[in-house]
Amino acid sequence: MTVEKIATFPLITMFLLTVIVAYGIAWYYRTDYEPAKMIKAYLIYAPIFAVISIFLQLKIVLIIGIYIFGAVILIFRNQHYFDK
């Protein structure tokens, strides 16, 4: 059984970029609670995210996982602003 090494720098880079984008979208739409706008903004980020991730040679499962994690952050941050 072989253990495959995963490059840490591309993984951390895409993780942090996704967190920053999710927080940024939630902050930008903090006064306008219309989920369709936030979803559209996050979907616009998808092809950019995919191209950069593939360029950095991340595995597809990691790309999908990080993107979904960003969506979860977006949902919870948006709820935080909505509750205020």
Secondary structure, DSSP 4 states (H G I P E B T S, - for coil): --PPP--HHHHHHHHHHHHHHHHHHHHHTTT---HHHHHHHHHHHHHHHHHHHHHTT--HHHHHHHHHHHHHHHHHHHHHHHH-
